[in-house]
Amino acid sequence: MPTSRIDPNGLYRIKSIVRVPNGLPPLIDVSPATWWAGVKSGRFPSPVRNGRMTFWRGSDLLACLANMGGEDAA
């Protein structure tokens, strides 16, 4: 269950959230392009920036998964 892998106080990079080649199992099974389109449309949470790096809050990811009613967005 992906929600058990999400620390509500943590920050997550896109490569640990979505499906990437030879990466970790995704928290939300969508491609990076689909993720960014969902961010733009409001389906997925907005990121926070730290310098040139982009992160998502664990609490926002948990809320997103709860709103989707499941573990995957596909």
DOLOTOR-450056 format. One record per residue: residue number from 1; residue in three letters; x negated, y, z of N, C-alpha, C in turn. Coordinates in steps of 0.02 Angstrom, whole numbers, plus 50000, padded with zeros to 5 digits. Example, Ala and Ser with C-alpha at 12.3 -4.5 7.8 and 13.67 -1.06 7.14 Angstrom:
2
[1 'ala' [49340 49716 50390] [49385 49775 50390] [49340 49835 50390]]
[2 'ser' [49358 49888 50354] [49316 49947 50357] [49355 50002 50394]]
This chain:
74
[1 'met' [49958 49941 50000] [50000 50000 50000] [49956 50062 50000]]
[2 'pro' [49960 50106 49948] [49917 50164 49944] [49924 50212 50002]]
[3 'thr' [49984 50218 50030] [49992 50267 50083] [49949 50252 50144]]
[4 'ser' [49931 50189 50154] [49887 50172 50210] [49816 50194 50197]]
[5 'arg' [49799 50208 50133] [49732 50231 50116] [49726 50307 50117]]
[6 'ile' [49780 50342 50131] [49780 50415 50129] [49778 50443 50200]]
[7 'asp' [49726 50482 50214] [49721 50517 50278] [49757 50584 50269]]
[8 'pro' [49809 50599 50309] [49845 50662 50300] [49802 50724 50308]]
[9 'asn' [49745 50717 50342] [49700 50774 50352] [49643 50775 50301]]
[10 'gly' [49642 50726 50256] [49588 50720 50208] [49599 50761 50145]]
[11 'leu' [49546 50767 50107] [49548 50799 50041] [49527 50747 49990]]
[12 'tyr' [49561 50746 49933] [49550 50694 49883] [49537 50724 49815]]
[13 'arg' [49486 50698 49781] [49471 50717 49713] [49515 50678 49665]]
[14 'ile' [49523 50703 49605] [49568 50671 49557] [49547 50599 49542]]
[15 'lys' [49482 50585 49542] [49460 50517 49525] [49480 50465 49577]]
[16 'ser' [49498 50487 49637] [49522 50440 49688] [49599 50437 49691]]
[17 'ile' [49632 50479 49652] [49705 50481 49652] [49734 50444 49593]]
[18 'val' [49707 50455 49534] [49736 50428 49472] [49693 50373 49443]]
[19 'arg' [49718 50343 49390] [49685 50288 49355] [49627 50316 49313]]
[20 'val' [49567 50292 49327] [49508 50310 49287] [49470 50246 49270]]
[21 'pro' [49437 50244 49211] [49400 50184 49192] [49347 50166 49244]]
[22 'asn' [49344 50104 49263] [49295 50078 49310] [49296 50115 49377]]
[23 'gly' [49353 50142 49396] [49359 50178 49459] [49393 50137 49513]]
[24 'leu' [49406 50169 49568] [49443 50138 49622] [49515 50124 49600]]
[25 'pro' [49549 50077 49632] [49620 50070 49617] [49656 50136 49632]]
[26 'pro' [49700 50158 49587] [49731 50224 49595] [49781 50226 49652]]
[27 'leu' [49787 50285 49682] [49840 50296 49731] [49906 50305 49695]]
[28 'ile' [49904 50338 49638] [49962 50349 49596] [49942 50327 49525]]
[29 'asp' [49976 50278 49499] [49955 50246 49436] [49976 50285 49375]]
[30 'val' [49942 50341 49363] [49952 50381 49303] [49883 50401 49277]]
[31 'ser' [49880 50423 49215] [49818 50446 49186] [49803 50517 49211]]
[32 'pro' [49740 50539 49205] [49725 50608 49224] [49767 50660 49186]]
[33 'ala' [49778 50648 49121] [49818 50695 49082] [49890 50699 49108]]
[34 'thr' [49919 50642 49125] [49986 50641 49153] [49987 50676 49220]]
[35 'trp' [49936 50665 49261] [49931 50698 49326] [49931 50774 49318]]
[36 'trp' [49888 50799 49273] [49884 50872 49265] [49949 50901 49236]]
[37 'ala' [49982 50864 49192] [50047 50887 49166] [50098 50889 49223]]
[38 'gly' [50096 50840 49268] [50141 50839 49325] [50126 50894 49375]]
[39 'val' [50063 50911 49383] [50045 50968 49426] [50074 51032 49396]]
[40 'lys' [50066 51040 49331] [50091 51100 49297] [50167 51106 49302]]
[41 'ser' [50202 51049 49297] [50275 51050 49298] [50303 51051 49369]]
[42 'gly' [50261 51038 49420] [50284 51037 49489] [50302 50968 49514]]
[43 'arg' [50295 50917 49472] [50309 50848 49493] [50258 50824 49544]]
[44 'phe' [50195 50844 49536] [50141 50825 49581] [50117 50888 49617]]
[45 'pro' [50085 50880 49676] [50065 50938 49715] [50010 50979 49682]]
[46 'ser' [50008 51043 49699] [49957 51088 49675] [49891 51074 49711]]
[47 'pro' [49835 51084 49676] [49771 51072 49708] [49748 51132 49748]]
[48 'val' [49696 51121 49787] [49660 51175 49820] [49590 51175 49792]]
[49 'arg' [49559 51234 49789] [49492 51240 49760] [49442 51257 49815]]
[50 'asn' [49383 51230 49808] [49326 51247 49850] [49268 51257 49803]]
[51 'gly' [49255 51320 49787] [49204 51335 49737] [49228 51308 49670]]
[52 'arg' [49188 51265 49639] [49206 51237 49574] [49241 51170 49580]]
[53 'met' [49250 51145 49641] [49280 51079 49651] [49355 51086 49665]]
[54 'thr' [49393 51036 49642] [49465 51035 49650] [49484 50976 49694]]
[55 'phe' [49527 50988 49742] [49548 50936 49789] [49624 50939 49797]]
[56 'trp' [49651 50884 49823] [49721 50882 49844] [49723 50861 49917]]
[57 'arg' [49766 50893 49955] [49774 50876 50026] [49808 50809 50034]]
[58 'gly' [49784 50769 50081] [49815 50704 50094] [49888 50711 50114]]
[59 'ser' [49904 50762 50152] [49973 50772 50173] [50018 50786 50113]]
[60 'asp' [49992 50823 50063] [50031 50837 50003] [50042 50773 49962]]
[61 'leu' [49990 50731 49959] [49996 50667 49923] [50047 50621 49956]]
[62 'leu' [50045 50619 50023] [50094 50577 50059] [50165 50602 50047]]
[63 'ala' [50175 50668 50048] [50241 50697 50035] [50263 50682 49963]]
[64 'cys' [50217 50685 49916] [50232 50669 49847] [50255 50597 49840]]
[65 'leu' [50219 50551 49870] [50238 50481 49867] [50305 50468 49900]]
[66 'ala' [50319 50502 49956] [50383 50495 49990] [50440 50521 49945]]
[67 'asn' [50429 50577 49911] [50480 50605 49867] [50493 50561 49806]]
[68 'met' [50442 50525 49784] [50450 50480 49727] [50485 50416 49748]]
[69 'gly' [50488 50403 49813] [50522 50345 49837] [50485 50280 49828]]
[70 'gly' [50420 50285 49819] [50381 50225 49809] [50308 50239 49809]]
[71 'glu' [50270 50190 49786] [50198 50196 49788] [50169 50221 49722]]
[72 'asp' [50203 50210 49667] [50175 50228 49602] [50221 50278 49567]]
[73 'ala' [50190 50318 49525] [50229 50367 49487] [50250 50341 49419]]
[74 'ala' [50222 50286 49397] [50237 50259 49331] [50309 50239 49328]]
